[in-house]
Amino acid sequence: MKNNLLNIALFQIGWFACVLSAAAGQPIWGAAISIMIIGWHVWRASAPFAEFKLIMLAMLIGLIWDSFLVWQHWLDYESGILLANTAPYWIVLMWALFATTLNVSMRWLKGRWLYAVLFGAIGGPLAFLAGQRLGAVTFTDTTIALSALVTGWAVLTPLLIAIAQRYDGYPQTRANT
């Protein structure tokens, strides 16, 4: 239980660091904090290479998905863009932060596919709405952007949960200590 609360707290710290620093035009600060959190998470894992693979796959999926949203001009980011029409580096690191929760505080979603779909369809878009209100992202058309986010997160959350089952660096006994 203690590990779950710490996992959630660190995810939230990384999320706010990325969003607020990006909104301020200085995404490097949120990225640095996130990298430290992700590194600490991998270092603590009993199977660090498995956890590292999960994080890398989540980053790749997030890069592709969020770049698609940018390429379609549904989302617009002001800072952290390294290549035109791609997701900023700080949002890709947020996918890594999300991956750090999959085998710890969000372990309860494993095998509960409907809950994973619902959690993704609600949680993902809400996080983006919060990011928009804090100034880190702009929806060029709110209805289309939110529809795409609902659909994407409803599919990608169960996919990431399935990948986390394959690459679990935090066995059940350790995750709940």
C-alpha positions as CSV (number, residue, x, y, z in Angstrom):
1,M,0.0,0.0,0.0
2,K,2.8,2.4,0.9
3,N,4.5,1.7,-2.4
4,N,1.3,2.4,-4.3
5,L,0.8,5.8,-2.6
6,L,4.5,6.7,-3.3
7,N,4.1,5.6,-6.9
8,I,1.0,7.8,-7.4
9,A,2.6,10.8,-5.6
10,L,5.7,10.6,-7.8
11,F,3.6,10.3,-10.9
12,Q,1.7,13.4,-10.0
13,I,4.9,15.3,-9.2
14,G,6.3,14.4,-12.6
15,W,3.0,15.2,-14.3
16,F,2.8,18.7,-12.8
17,A,6.5,19.3,-13.4
18,C,6.1,18.5,-17.1
19,V,2.9,20.4,-17.6
20,L,3.8,23.5,-15.6
21,S,7.3,23.8,-17.0
22,A,6.0,23.3,-20.6
23,A,3.3,26.0,-20.0
24,A,6.1,28.3,-18.8
25,G,8.1,27.6,-21.9
26,Q,10.8,25.8,-20.0
27,P,10.0,22.1,-20.5
28,I,13.5,20.9,-19.7
29,W,12.8,21.3,-16.0
30,G,9.9,19.0,-16.0
31,A,11.8,16.6,-18.2
32,A,14.7,16.5,-15.8
33,I,12.4,15.8,-12.8
34,S,10.6,13.1,-14.8
35,I,13.8,11.4,-15.8
36,M,14.9,11.3,-12.1
37,I,11.5,9.8,-11.1
38,I,11.7,7.2,-13.9
39,G,15.3,6.4,-13.1
40,W,14.5,5.8,-9.5
41,H,11.5,3.7,-10.4
42,V,13.6,1.4,-12.6
43,W,16.4,1.3,-10.1
44,R,14.0,0.0,-7.4
45,A,12.4,-2.7,-9.6
46,S,13.3,-6.3,-8.8
47,A,13.4,-6.8,-12.6
48,P,14.7,-3.5,-13.9
49,F,15.3,-4.6,-17.5
50,A,11.6,-5.7,-17.8
51,E,10.4,-2.4,-16.3
52,F,12.8,-0.5,-18.6
53,K,11.4,-2.3,-21.7
54,L,7.8,-1.4,-20.6
55,I,8.8,2.2,-20.2
56,M,10.5,2.3,-23.6
57,L,7.5,0.7,-25.3
58,A,5.2,3.1,-23.6
59,M,7.3,6.0,-24.8
60,L,7.3,4.7,-28.4
61,I,3.5,4.2,-28.4
62,G,3.1,7.7,-26.9
63,L,5.4,9.3,-29.4
64,I,3.5,7.7,-32.3
65,W,0.0,8.5,-30.9
66,D,0.7,12.1,-29.8
67,S,2.6,12.8,-32.9
68,F,-0.5,11.6,-34.9
69,L,-2.6,14.0,-32.9
70,V,-0.2,16.9,-33.6
71,W,0.1,15.9,-37.3
72,Q,-3.7,16.0,-37.6
73,H,-3.6,19.5,-36.0
74,W,-6.0,18.4,-33.2
75,L,-3.4,19.3,-30.5
76,D,-0.8,22.1,-30.5
77,Y,2.2,22.4,-28.2
78,E,4.2,25.6,-27.8
79,S,7.3,24.1,-26.2
80,G,9.5,21.1,-26.3
81,I,9.1,20.3,-30.0
82,L,12.2,18.8,-31.5
83,L,10.8,17.9,-34.9
84,A,7.9,19.6,-36.7
85,N,4.6,17.7,-36.5
86,T,5.8,15.5,-33.7
87,A,4.9,15.3,-30.0
88,P,7.2,17.3,-27.6
89,Y,9.8,15.4,-25.6
90,W,8.1,16.3,-22.3
91,I,4.8,14.6,-23.4
92,V,6.7,11.5,-24.4
93,L,8.3,11.5,-20.9
94,M,4.8,11.7,-19.4
95,W,4.1,8.4,-21.2
96,A,7.1,7.0,-19.4
97,L,5.8,8.3,-16.1
98,F,2.4,6.7,-16.8
99,A,4.2,3.4,-17.5
100,T,5.8,3.6,-14.0
101,T,2.3,3.2,-12.6
102,L,1.2,0.2,-14.6
103,N,3.0,-2.5,-12.5
104,V,2.5,-0.7,-9.1
105,S,-0.5,1.5,-8.3
106,M,-2.4,0.5,-11.4
107,R,-1.7,-3.2,-11.2
108,W,-5.4,-3.6,-10.2
109,L,-6.3,-3.0,-13.9
110,K,-4.5,-6.2,-15.0
111,G,-7.1,-8.6,-16.4
112,R,-9.9,-6.1,-15.9
113,W,-10.1,-5.0,-19.5
114,L,-13.4,-3.1,-19.3
115,Y,-12.1,-1.1,-16.4
116,A,-8.9,-0.4,-18.3
117,V,-10.9,0.8,-21.3
118,L,-13.1,3.0,-19.1
119,F,-10.1,4.3,-17.0
120,G,-8.3,5.2,-20.2
121,A,-11.3,6.8,-21.9
122,I,-12.0,9.0,-18.9
123,G,-8.5,9.5,-17.3
124,G,-6.5,10.3,-20.5
125,P,-8.8,13.1,-21.8
126,L,-9.2,14.6,-18.3
127,A,-5.4,14.8,-18.0
128,F,-5.2,16.6,-21.3
129,L,-8.0,18.9,-20.3
130,A,-6.1,19.8,-17.2
131,G,-3.0,20.3,-19.3
132,Q,-4.9,22.6,-21.6
133,R,-6.3,24.6,-18.7
134,L,-2.8,25.0,-17.3
135,G,-1.5,26.2,-20.7
136,A,0.7,23.3,-21.8
137,V,-1.4,22.2,-24.8
138,T,-4.0,23.7,-27.0
139,F,-7.0,21.9,-28.6
140,T,-7.4,23.3,-32.1
141,D,-11.0,21.9,-32.1
142,T,-12.1,20.8,-28.6
143,T,-14.7,18.3,-29.8
144,I,-12.5,16.5,-32.3
145,A,-9.5,16.6,-29.9
146,L,-11.5,15.1,-27.0
147,S,-13.1,12.5,-29.2
148,A,-9.7,11.4,-30.5
149,L,-8.3,11.4,-26.9
150,V,-11.2,9.3,-25.6
151,T,-10.9,6.8,-28.4
152,G,-7.1,6.6,-28.3
153,W,-6.8,6.2,-24.5
154,A,-9.7,3.7,-24.5
155,V,-7.5,1.5,-26.8
156,L,-4.0,2.4,-25.5
157,T,-4.6,1.9,-21.8
158,P,-5.6,-1.8,-22.2
159,L,-2.7,-2.3,-24.6
160,L,-0.3,-0.8,-22.1
161,I,-1.8,-3.0,-19.4
162,A,-1.2,-6.1,-21.5
163,I,2.4,-5.0,-22.2
164,A,2.9,-4.5,-18.5
165,Q,1.7,-8.0,-17.8
166,R,4.6,-9.2,-20.1
167,Y,7.2,-6.8,-18.7
168,D,6.6,-6.6,-15.0
169,G,9.5,-5.4,-12.9
170,Y,7.5,-5.3,-9.7
171,P,6.1,-8.7,-8.8
172,Q,2.9,-8.7,-6.9
173,T,4.5,-9.3,-3.5
174,R,6.9,-6.3,-3.9
175,A,4.3,-4.0,-5.4
176,N,2.1,-4.1,-2.4
177,T,4.7,-3.7,0.4
